[in-house]
Amino acid sequence: MIPPALTRLSRVWFPTKKRPASGVENGHAMLIRAGFLRPSHAGIFHMLPLGRRVQTKLEELVARHMEHMLAASRVSLSAVSSQSLWDKSGRLENTASELFKFSDRKNVGYLLAPTHEEEITALVAQTAKTAKDLPLRLFQITPKYRDEFRPRHGLLRGREFVMKDLYTFDSSKESALKTYDNVRLVYSQIFEEMKLPVLAAKASSGNMGGNLSHEYHLPTPLGEDHVISCDSCNYVANEEVAESVLSDQVVSDTTFRVWRGITKDRTKLVNVWYPKQTQPLDGGALREYTDLDINIAEVKSIIPDLDAGVEDALPLWSTAAAAGGTAVELVNIVDCRLPLSFSESLVGTTPTIPSWPKNLTPRNQVPVSVSVQNTNQWNKDRPLNLIRIQTGDKCPSCVSGHLKAERAMELGHTFYLGTRYSEALGATILVPNDERKAVPMQMGCYGIGISRIIGAVAELLMDEKGLNWPVAIAPYSCVIVMGAGVDEQDAVEVYRQINQIGRVQAKYLDVVLDDRQKTLPWKLMDADLVGFPIIVTLGREWLAAKRLEIQCRRLGVKQAVEITELPQIIAKLHGDL
Amino acid sequence: MIPPALTRLSRVWFPTKKRPASGVENGHAMLIRAGFLRPSHAGIFHMLPLGRRVQTKLEELVARHMEHMLAASRVSLSAVSSQSLWDKSGRLENTASELFKFSDRKNVGYLLAPTHEEEITALVAQTAKTAKDLPLRLFQITPKYRDEFRPRHGLLRGREFVMKDLYTFDSSKESALKTYDNVRLVYSQIFEEMKLPVLAAKASSGNMGGNLSHEYHLPTPLGEDHVISCDSCNYVANEEVAESVLSDQVVSDTTFRVWRGITKDRTKLVNVWYPKQTQPLDGGALREYTDLDINIAEVKSIIPDLDAGVEDALPLWSTAAAAGGTAVELVNIVDCRLPLSFSESLVGTTPTIPSWPKNLTPRNQVPVSVSVQNTNQWNKDRPLNLIRIQTGDKCPSCVSGHLKAERAMELGHTFYLGTRYSEALGATILVPNDERKAVPMQMGCYGIGISRIIGAVAELLMDEKGLNWPVAIAPYSCVIVMGAGVDEQDAVEVYRQINQIGRVQAKYLDVVLDDRQKTLPWKLMDADLVGFPIIVTLGREWLAAKRLEIQCRRLGVKQAVEITELPQIIAKLHGDL
């Protein structure tokens, strides 16, 4: 594409508002106020020119890594998939509540795809038939859809979102695992280029299939995940799979607490028993726990049907118990720090602990099965730890280090899928030397949340003046702002000086002239709000002494320079941002 | 984006098949065979890397014209719109059968937007409040959705398709019409750059609103529209709005024919009476007409509810008539070439022409209202011409010229909308000097069918060997093919020589090396199938005498050249293609 001779802000539509709507403003509100996007419906957004530009730059950055570093080919699959295809993989039912489903005029069932394992596997199955057709690495950057129960925080959890999804097809498990490692490496480089401090954490595979998976987390208090990292070794895991060395003990076996949950079918009440206080083995202050410290993921590993969204489980279970008809159950789960005698006191003919909630239909009127679980049923060697890992816990990997637990936002995910989809959808290759035998391909899938990165960067780097973009994805790297009385030809000359820099490292430097008919302070406020990484001003200093002012809020730079020094200084800043 | 040092075909996934599946192959079948795309569901396609590349180039070409020539800003609206918004504009009901509709988990109604007048008007209404905020020109290039009754011909009539849609907002009708003219000019330039012989035809506005509209047609036998153009002046119109000077007369008033249609509600039978033969006034051979010559658009202008998709109307109406309950009607419409006495003979107490179909419930058993229409009810000065304009008819504009009627494919459409949407959705601006009074904005909307252009170009330019792309949208401008025994370093040197050409006029020249482990004839067949505009071969001539072969099928070029002559010759070809 031919760049125009000069890019002018007067020709770009980005409606900004100078005043925030409320006192405390989050990244999403600021993206709206700075004219990057507008919400159109719940969890659905229109991207305005500046937002689209950020998105395009981010897409190109990610695509470049996919193509040049992984030799991946770019495709573009339809957002529409068929319910019958998803039925084959078994995910139509599994993920039903999150799918936007619809039918056409002939009553054929479709859905808006949240991910494309089914479609790409069916596509490759048609085409690749032998090991010679592999490996294949196919990626796309397209909108995805998920009917979130509670869309929130703008781009961070929307119902329509743009994702980069890469799918890999190998002929053996060994090469698939090598592919997996390569992609992990490239993911690090991508986040590095954006200068984002992303942690790659071991993760669980959920309903994707396979058994090797990592999440790429940006630590931020707005995150909905918890990521655990060691201060001494390279151990990083998300909370669901993280382990810690148990390094505390209960202070007294009488100080316990209970958190109550319920299953989605409302028939099973779950009592989670945990200590009120523990004493770290290496001394230090007492630790006190509340319901917020319960490791829900661990509870779910025992009760997969747990409804984590319920605040008050008792009335729901009480209703189900009173209604009769279905058998109700009461499951007691006991944290390993509580002694065996505690578990025993919950059951038997005369339980001394009131596991049966008060204010409920008397026990003898409802037939209920009561059980106790106090060991880790998946791994007998691992104690049943129902308390979230705490900052300060000991690292399970290096043992000497201490763990840090922090809230984080997932920006990417890598999965080694194995044959989960290739088997279900018939993506097979013939075995060499035995043309009659076919084996399923070895697959991997690898996502990066494009929309989510935009929302996360806005949130992470904003300050009270406005947004702050890494140059790699800024709508423009540099804006030239001219005050009253400045000759536009001078600004154009400054533009040319900066524009000739071209590229710094991998990052293209683009510049725009703010030629709008507004005052200098108005334009500078707007430039801060939008978050251009570099602002060059032709103001009073220019009129007086032909000196420009360079500002770079993120680096705390503000200096007056001669036009001759300009390209060198800007190239340096551009490299640092 | 940084281009890699060298682009290799071995790293691009495009599964080709050397043999066509059937004898006669259309453009869509060839796009599949050459690995550009794959159908996934009825009227829905996955774009493979080559197809996506063509689409991206086309998008960038169109976007460049929007941004540089019209100062339009690029946005990206969600594919999802809400049913309530479409209800406000009145289009939810009007276009219901073609909308993909669905509900979310909270039972809120959404739809996949086929176009975005509603969303963009609602967006601009929030933001622009005074004449100073206008003019606005906003465009996007995004997927659109339409639940076609019969999706066919691949990208030419799909259910998911990519469209460029531009929306303009002006503060007065005068400036809106000026905008309209500017866009028309830019549309010509866009088609010119692709070297497509597109005709801009006057058109009707259909259900879009407004009263000024043009269609941009590519003449092709596969087209579903008919476009009429004059061989002498610049008169071009689509059939719906075209007029011609009546220049024939009936040979005898007894030779008539009847075409029967029916309304969608099945209560109204439409008899269209037309001459079997006419005699051109300026002499020449007799013209004979059949039902295929009926101008359905003209019939629809009288009977808007006509169901054009019905092949045999009689049984449907007969059933409705026999069922009773609803009043049935019989409308006779008479072509202006048949004499008044003919119309008279259809009605009255003793009609001599059997307008009442035989084999039907006897007339006296069903109460039916019978009418005759033989004048143009919209324009009394214009005769009621029910016969399609024929090649050779006289031009209504210059009178001396003769018209050409040909099948064509609509690639773009421009509409001056006026206040059709701004009024319904409250997009108003305050009147200068009267801050209490608001007037609706003046709008225009302007589409270009991106997917459709790809399908149309494939169809139009293909030959028996494969596809043929204009360089402006070719997946790569030039491929370098090397035979056995050629040193790859030589091919890389040729690559460098061509790559340094860069841009020719507005068109970027990109080159790719076919380094796949295949024979030279196999690779040349593949290159022809894919349709690279320029093929450079290092074959036996290279080994013997360091001479390359340049091929360009579309221009009939095949010549041996020295490497020193290469850049100049290729730049010349690139400019011509």
Interface residues (C-beta under 8 A of the other chain):
Chain A: M1 I2 P4 R11 V12 W13 P15 R38 S40 H41 A42 I44 F45 H46 M47 L48 P49 R52 Q55 E60 A63 R64 E67 H68 A71 S73 R74 V75 S76 L77 S78 A79 V80 S81 S82 S97 F100 K101 F102 D104 R105 V108 Y110 E119 A122 L123 Q126 T127 A128 L136 L138 P143 Y145 D147 F149 R159 E160 R503 A506 Y508
Chain B: M1 I2 P4 R11 V12 W13 P15 R38 S40 H41 A42 I44 F45 H46 M47 L48 P49 R52 Q55 E60 A63 R64 E67 H68 A71 S73 R74 V75 S76 L77 S78 A79 V80 S81 S82 S97 F100 K101 F102 D104 R105 V108 Y110 L112 E119 A122 L123 Q126 T127 A128 L136 L138 P143 Y145 D147 F149 R159 E160 R503 A506 Y508
